[in-house]
Amino acid sequence: MDPFIVLHEFYHCIRMFFMEHKGTEKKADRFALDFIKGYYLYKKYRKL
């Protein structure tokens, strides 16, 4: 399972829950990429 797709769709679920879904594909992509980048940074610096 691709984590990017899971996070992308999770973003849409959050937006729908708050009734704010307005064609936010770019924002969903950004959310997924930022989350994944943040996760890798956390793992990298956690080892220090």
Backbone as XML, in Angstrom:
<?xml version="1.0"?>
<chain id="A" units="angstrom">
  <residue number="1" name="MET">
    <atom name="N" x="0.852" y="-1.176" z="0.000"/>
    <atom name="CA" x="0.000" y="0.000" z="0.000"/>
    <atom name="C" x="0.900" y="1.242" z="0.000"/>
  </residue>
  <residue number="2" name="ASP">
    <atom name="N" x="0.586" y="2.183" z="-0.844"/>
    <atom name="CA" x="1.372" y="3.401" z="-0.993"/>
    <atom name="C" x="0.968" y="4.423" z="0.078"/>
  </residue>
  <residue number="3" name="PRO">
    <atom name="N" x="1.910" y="4.829" z="0.950"/>
    <atom name="CA" x="1.554" y="5.786" z="2.005"/>
    <atom name="C" x="1.112" y="7.142" z="1.453"/>
  </residue>
  <residue number="4" name="PHE">
    <atom name="N" x="1.639" y="7.528" z="0.290"/>
    <atom name="CA" x="1.226" y="8.797" z="-0.314"/>
    <atom name="C" x="-0.275" y="8.783" z="-0.607"/>
  </residue>
  <residue number="5" name="ILE">
    <atom name="N" x="-0.745" y="7.709" z="-1.188"/>
    <atom name="CA" x="-2.168" y="7.610" z="-1.535"/>
    <atom name="C" x="-3.029" y="7.585" z="-0.274"/>
  </residue>
  <residue number="6" name="VAL">
    <atom name="N" x="-2.597" y="6.842" z="0.722"/>
    <atom name="CA" x="-3.353" y="6.766" z="1.977"/>
    <atom name="C" x="-3.458" y="8.149" z="2.610"/>
  </residue>
  <residue number="7" name="LEU">
    <atom name="N" x="-2.351" y="8.867" z="2.697"/>
    <atom name="CA" x="-2.364" y="10.203" z="3.301"/>
    <atom name="C" x="-3.154" y="11.197" z="2.452"/>
  </residue>
  <residue number="8" name="HIS">
    <atom name="N" x="-3.030" y="11.096" z="1.142"/>
    <atom name="CA" x="-3.776" y="11.958" z="0.227"/>
    <atom name="C" x="-5.280" y="11.783" z="0.454"/>
  </residue>
  <residue number="9" name="GLU">
    <atom name="N" x="-5.732" y="10.554" z="0.511"/>
    <atom name="CA" x="-7.162" y="10.285" z="0.721"/>
    <atom name="C" x="-7.599" y="10.637" z="2.137"/>
  </residue>
  <residue number="10" name="PHE">
    <atom name="N" x="-6.706" y="10.467" z="3.114"/>
    <atom name="CA" x="-6.998" y="10.857" z="4.490"/>
    <atom name="C" x="-7.267" y="12.353" z="4.570"/>
  </residue>
  <residue number="11" name="TYR">
    <atom name="N" x="-6.485" y="13.132" z="3.832"/>
    <atom name="CA" x="-6.702" y="14.581" z="3.780"/>
    <atom name="C" x="-8.117" y="14.886" z="3.286"/>
  </residue>
  <residue number="12" name="HIS">
    <atom name="N" x="-8.550" y="14.187" z="2.239"/>
    <atom name="CA" x="-9.909" y="14.402" z="1.728"/>
    <atom name="C" x="-10.955" y="14.032" z="2.774"/>
  </residue>
  <residue number="13" name="CYS">
    <atom name="N" x="-10.717" y="12.972" z="3.526"/>
    <atom name="CA" x="-11.660" y="12.579" z="4.583"/>
    <atom name="C" x="-11.767" y="13.660" z="5.648"/>
  </residue>
  <residue number="14" name="ILE">
    <atom name="N" x="-10.621" y="14.223" z="6.032"/>
    <atom name="CA" x="-10.621" y="15.304" z="7.027"/>
    <atom name="C" x="-11.419" y="16.492" z="6.499"/>
  </residue>
  <residue number="15" name="ARG">
    <atom name="N" x="-11.172" y="16.860" z="5.245"/>
    <atom name="CA" x="-11.864" y="18.008" z="4.658"/>
    <atom name="C" x="-13.374" y="17.764" z="4.561"/>
  </residue>
  <residue number="16" name="MET">
    <atom name="N" x="-13.757" y="16.550" z="4.189"/>
    <atom name="CA" x="-15.183" y="16.234" z="4.086"/>
    <atom name="C" x="-15.844" y="16.265" z="5.462"/>
  </residue>
  <residue number="17" name="PHE">
    <atom name="N" x="-15.130" y="15.804" z="6.475"/>
    <atom name="CA" x="-15.674" y="15.799" z="7.836"/>
    <atom name="C" x="-16.012" y="17.219" z="8.280"/>
  </residue>
  <residue number="18" name="PHE">
    <atom name="N" x="-15.155" y="18.164" z="7.910"/>
    <atom name="CA" x="-15.382" y="19.560" z="8.285"/>
    <atom name="C" x="-16.153" y="20.335" z="7.211"/>
  </residue>
  <residue number="19" name="MET">
    <atom name="N" x="-16.700" y="19.603" z="6.219"/>
    <atom name="CA" x="-17.542" y="20.191" z="5.174"/>
    <atom name="C" x="-16.804" y="21.273" z="4.386"/>
  </residue>
  <residue number="20" name="GLU">
    <atom name="N" x="-15.531" y="21.046" z="4.085"/>
    <atom name="CA" x="-14.733" y="22.048" z="3.388"/>
    <atom name="C" x="-14.097" y="21.483" z="2.125"/>
  </residue>
  <residue number="21" name="HIS">
    <atom name="N" x="-14.710" y="20.515" z="1.487"/>
    <atom name="CA" x="-14.103" y="19.923" z="0.300"/>
    <atom name="C" x="-14.406" y="20.801" z="-0.911"/>
  </residue>
  <residue number="22" name="LYS">
    <atom name="N" x="-13.338" y="21.398" z="-1.466"/>
    <atom name="CA" x="-13.519" y="22.339" z="-2.580"/>
    <atom name="C" x="-12.454" y="22.118" z="-3.649"/>
  </residue>
  <residue number="23" name="GLY">
    <atom name="N" x="-12.288" y="20.915" z="-4.141"/>
    <atom name="CA" x="-11.294" y="20.671" z="-5.176"/>
    <atom name="C" x="-9.881" y="20.915" z="-4.700"/>
  </residue>
  <residue number="24" name="THR">
    <atom name="N" x="-9.471" y="20.226" z="-3.694"/>
    <atom name="CA" x="-8.203" y="20.492" z="-3.024"/>
    <atom name="C" x="-7.147" y="19.447" z="-3.361"/>
  </residue>
  <residue number="25" name="GLU">
    <atom name="N" x="-7.031" y="19.083" z="-4.611"/>
    <atom name="CA" x="-6.051" y="18.056" z="-4.993"/>
    <atom name="C" x="-4.621" y="18.495" z="-4.705"/>
  </residue>
  <residue number="26" name="LYS">
    <atom name="N" x="-4.292" y="19.735" z="-5.026"/>
    <atom name="CA" x="-2.934" y="20.230" z="-4.769"/>
    <atom name="C" x="-2.640" y="20.242" z="-3.277"/>
  </residue>
  <residue number="27" name="LYS">
    <atom name="N" x="-3.616" y="20.651" z="-2.496"/>
    <atom name="CA" x="-3.413" y="20.686" z="-1.045"/>
    <atom name="C" x="-3.304" y="19.283" z="-0.463"/>
  </residue>
  <residue number="28" name="ALA">
    <atom name="N" x="-4.048" y="18.346" z="-1.022"/>
    <atom name="CA" x="-3.961" y="16.962" z="-0.560"/>
    <atom name="C" x="-2.587" y="16.380" z="-0.893"/>
  </residue>
  <residue number="29" name="ASP">
    <atom name="N" x="-2.082" y="16.695" z="-2.080"/>
    <atom name="CA" x="-0.734" y="16.250" z="-2.451"/>
    <atom name="C" x="0.298" y="16.845" z="-1.509"/>
  </residue>
  <residue number="30" name="ARG">
    <atom name="N" x="0.178" y="18.136" z="-1.238"/>
    <atom name="CA" x="1.127" y="18.820" z="-0.356"/>
    <atom name="C" x="1.088" y="18.224" z="1.049"/>
  </residue>
  <residue number="31" name="PHE">
    <atom name="N" x="-0.117" y="17.973" z="1.554"/>
    <atom name="CA" x="-0.266" y="17.373" z="2.877"/>
    <atom name="C" x="0.456" y="16.034" z="2.946"/>
  </residue>
  <residue number="32" name="ALA">
    <atom name="N" x="0.229" y="15.191" z="1.952"/>
    <atom name="CA" x="0.841" y="13.859" z="1.946"/>
    <atom name="C" x="2.363" y="13.955" z="1.863"/>
  </residue>
  <residue number="33" name="LEU">
    <atom name="N" x="2.874" y="14.792" z="0.975"/>
    <atom name="CA" x="4.324" y="14.935" z="0.836"/>
    <atom name="C" x="4.960" y="15.520" z="2.089"/>
  </residue>
  <residue number="34" name="ASP">
    <atom name="N" x="4.346" y="16.533" z="2.662"/>
    <atom name="CA" x="4.883" y="17.138" z="3.885"/>
    <atom name="C" x="4.871" y="16.157" z="5.042"/>
  </residue>
  <residue number="35" name="PHE">
    <atom name="N" x="3.838" y="15.354" z="5.141"/>
    <atom name="CA" x="3.750" y="14.367" z="6.212"/>
    <atom name="C" x="4.864" y="13.335" z="6.070"/>
  </residue>
  <residue number="36" name="ILE">
    <atom name="N" x="5.070" y="12.856" z="4.855"/>
    <atom name="CA" x="6.107" y="11.853" z="4.605"/>
    <atom name="C" x="7.494" y="12.448" z="4.864"/>
  </residue>
  <residue number="37" name="LYS">
    <atom name="N" x="7.735" y="13.672" z="4.407"/>
    <atom name="CA" x="9.017" y="14.336" z="4.662"/>
    <atom name="C" x="9.248" y="14.510" z="6.159"/>
  </residue>
  <residue number="38" name="GLY">
    <atom name="N" x="8.224" y="14.920" z="6.858"/>
    <atom name="CA" x="8.322" y="15.088" z="8.303"/>
    <atom name="C" x="8.621" y="13.776" z="9.012"/>
  </residue>
  <residue number="39" name="TYR">
    <atom name="N" x="8.022" y="12.721" z="8.553"/>
    <atom name="CA" x="8.265" y="11.405" z="9.143"/>
    <atom name="C" x="9.726" y="11.002" z="8.968"/>
  </residue>
  <residue number="40" name="TYR">
    <atom name="N" x="10.259" y="11.185" z="7.769"/>
    <atom name="CA" x="11.652" y="10.817" z="7.529"/>
    <atom name="C" x="12.610" y="11.702" z="8.316"/>
  </residue>
  <residue number="41" name="LEU">
    <atom name="N" x="12.303" y="12.986" z="8.463"/>
    <atom name="CA" x="13.136" y="13.859" z="9.291"/>
    <atom name="C" x="13.102" y="13.413" z="10.747"/>
  </residue>
  <residue number="42" name="TYR">
    <atom name="N" x="11.924" y="13.060" z="11.228"/>
    <atom name="CA" x="11.786" y="12.566" z="12.602"/>
    <atom name="C" x="12.642" y="11.331" z="12.807"/>
  </residue>
  <residue number="43" name="LYS">
    <atom name="N" x="12.551" y="10.394" z="11.872"/>
    <atom name="CA" x="13.339" y="9.163" z="12.009"/>
    <atom name="C" x="14.827" y="9.472" z="11.958"/>
  </residue>
  <residue number="44" name="LYS">
    <atom name="N" x="15.236" y="10.390" z="11.108"/>
    <atom name="CA" x="16.654" y="10.724" z="10.952"/>
    <atom name="C" x="17.222" y="11.329" z="12.236"/>
  </residue>
  <residue number="45" name="TYR">
    <atom name="N" x="16.530" y="12.309" z="12.803"/>
    <atom name="CA" x="17.058" y="13.013" z="13.975"/>
    <atom name="C" x="16.756" y="12.308" z="15.276"/>
  </residue>
  <residue number="46" name="ARG">
    <atom name="N" x="15.851" y="11.390" z="15.270"/>
    <atom name="CA" x="15.553" y="10.624" z="16.477"/>
    <atom name="C" x="16.729" y="9.719" z="16.843"/>
  </residue>
  <residue number="47" name="LYS">
    <atom name="N" x="17.475" y="9.290" z="15.836"/>
    <atom name="CA" x="18.602" y="8.385" z="16.050"/>
    <atom name="C" x="19.801" y="9.093" z="16.676"/>
  </residue>
  <residue number="48" name="LEU">
    <atom name="N" x="19.847" y="10.431" z="16.592"/>
    <atom name="CA" x="21.000" y="11.167" z="17.110"/>
    <atom name="C" x="21.097" y="11.129" z="18.600"/>
  </residue>
</chain>
